[in-house]
Structure formats: structure tokens, C-alpha cells
Amino acid sequence: MSAKLKVFFVSLLVLSLGFWIGSSIYKYFSYKQSPKIILVGLKGGDHYMGNVTCFIKSDNDYKIDDVSLFLDDKPFAFGNKKVRAKKFEIPFNIETEQLENGQHSLIIEAADSSYNRNKSKDTWIFYVDNKPLKSALLQSEFKVDQGRTLHVKLQSNKILEKVVAKVLGDFYDFYPEEKKSTLYECFIPLDCEDNDGDHLIEVEVQDFVKNKVKLTGNIKINKFNFPRQKGFSISKSKLDEEKEISMNNKILHDALDKWLKNSPKEKMWSGPFETPTVVQWIATQFGEIRTTPERGRYLHKAIDIANRPGSVVWASQNGRIIIKDRYVLSGNTIVIDHGLGVFTHYYHLEDFADIEVGDFVKKGNPVGKLGMTGYATGPHLHWGLYVNNVAVDPVQWTKKSFF
């Protein structure tokens, strides 16, 4: 290699070295980004038991000088505090059995080795649960008629992640009776045409650390002899008029399926429901077997309450208006969501109160006036109650003994 070429390469090396040193010095004084720390093995808001293995990981643009851990605001020993590296992984263990059950915090503080000594502080809130899971059904033997609702309660020794009942091949969730309660309840609708006889109820209980308990009970569904009604006929002119100004009831059914998915997972109500208008007499009982020329044979899965035309109809319990419209069969229709998939239906209204979809109404607030719109021959209120879109006898829900 010639002398000139050697001088060139040496000069280039010196310039590169000088540039690198200059850049390093500039970065040392100008770097202002906080260290980024990743915690693996523990997530904020989760529950843990036993030994929890964790890692502190980092891949920063600037060297991290030291890392400190604090468990419940107290220094936590975890190994080499001085890391002096851009990229590292530090393992540590949390022995949860040495901690009380309940809420805890883990704080990680880090500082880099730049002139500004940039710092970061991250906090994770987590929960310890080393308590053995214990749960029991308050009642394990049930007798209930077809078309009624089964109200099942379960007591646990802790807050639970989920409780699911299986009855007649379908699954139903339990929910706390009140917020943060360890008493859970489930409302299971039994259709008018569900098979009578003895059936098993299977309940699976799971806490937040995935402990599970399985419970069983027996349900005896009594066959109910629903009354028969001779039926009636609606004039063609009335039906034609309704079809001109009303929507098909399939639109209502499709909307109810959608609203069921969005029903709040907590009760909006407290205590028994209330009959939503003054009762002069019950024109049609729940589950009555009816035959009409237009609809053929069907079960009337609601009660028809007779009262004076224009009488006030009110909300039977607290809830949110989810349907306010007119349909061919049900006429002017209001549906209220009370939470937990419990809906009440109000059909054949003459007109509506000053309410809109999305409004929250309290028990006793007017929703409309009693009429005969839709598939009706006389003024009455068709009042229905549905659990998970299965019609059940609403009168049962007005009894204190039910709750």
C-alpha cells in the first residue's frame, strides 16, 4: 500500500473516530427520552396466587444505569440494581403467599446514564388471592311451573370471575346481587313448552386465579295446563291499515336480538316489578292457547290487562327505553331493558309519552296510553316480560316472594 493511501485511511479513521466521539458527547448531553421498561409475567389488574415469576426487559436507545423495584412502596430486592446496558432482562419472583390477599402495587423506577439522567416510573396494580374457593347454592332443589322464571342464588367466600349455570342445554350467567357482593344470582327462563319432569342444573364457579368449583341441583318442571281461548278475528280493513303505517314484527324480533347482546351486565332495578296500569280485569292469562284465522294456533306469552281507553301505562320497573315504534301485530310498542337481559314489553298503546329511545325511566314513569293499535279487537295493554328473549309470566315478577 502506498504512503499516500496509508495517510488517507489513517485520516479517514481519525475523522470517523472524531465523529463518533463527537456524536457520543452530543448524545450524552442532549438525550432526553425516558427509559422504556417492559414487565413480563405480571399484568395490571390481574389476580395471582403462589409464586409469580417475572422479568424486567428493556431495549433502549441509551444505556440504562440502574433499576429499582418497590412492592407496596417498600424497596424490593431483585438482584443487580446496576445494569449499565441498553438491552437487558432481569428475572425476579414475587412470593404472593407472603402478602395479604387483596390489592398490591409494584413500582419500577429506572434512570439512564446520560448527562440528564432521564428517569421513568411505572406502576402496576395487581391482586393476590391465595384463599381457597368455597361456594354453595342457597337452594339446590327447585319446583317451578312451565313458563315461569327460576331464580337461583349462590354464596361464595370471595368475588368471582364468572359463574355459569347449564339448564336444558342452555347456559346462563350469574351476577352479583349488588356491586362487590359475594352473593350471586341468576334468572333462568323456562319456556311454556319446555319439557316437564326432573332436570339437572349444573353450575361452574371460577375465581380470578382460575380455581373452579362445580355444583349441581335438581329442577322439577311442573306441567302447567294453560287455558284455551276461542280466539277472535281482525277485520281485513284494520289489518290492511296497520300494514300501511306499521313495520313487520320480524323487524322488532331482530332488533330485540341485537339489544339483548348490549343489555347491561347488572340490574337496573331493585325489588318486585309493578303491574304497569290499573287492572280492571285480566282479559287474557299468560300462556293461553289461542287460535285465530290470521295467525292460526299460538300461545299468548304475555297478559292482557283491560282498562279504560286512554288510561296511563307506566314503566313496571327502572330501565332504559330500547324500542319505541309501531309494528303490524303489536301496534305502538315500547320495550324497556332492565339489565341482565330482562326486558318488559308494552303493546297496543294509543300513543306514546314524551320519551325517546335511550331515555332512562323509573318505575311508575308514564310510557304511553292504553289503546288498541295493531292486532287487537279492543282496548287493552299486552304486557310481556322476557328473560334472554324467552317470554315468561310477568305476574311472577310482581311477587316479593320471587326475589
Secondary structure, DSSP 8 states (H G I E B T S, - for coil): --HHHHHHHHHHHHHHHHHHHHHHHHHHHH-------EEES--TT-EE-SEEEEEEEEEEEEEEEEEEEEETTEE---S-SEEEEEEEEEEEEEEGGGS-SEEEEEEEEEEESSTT--EEEEEEEEEE--S---EEES--EEEEETT-EEEEEEEESS--SEEEEEETTEEEE-EESSTT-SEEEEEEE--TTS--EEEEEEEEEE-TT--EEEEEEEEEEE-----EE------HHHHHHHHHHSB-HHHHHHHHHHHHHTS-SS-S--S----SS--SEEEE-TTEEEEETTTEEEEE-SEEEE--TT-EEE-SSSEEEEEEEEETTTEEEEEEE-STTEEEEEEEEEEE-S--TT-EE-TT-EEEEEB--SS-SS-BEEEEEEETTEEE-GGGGG-GGG-
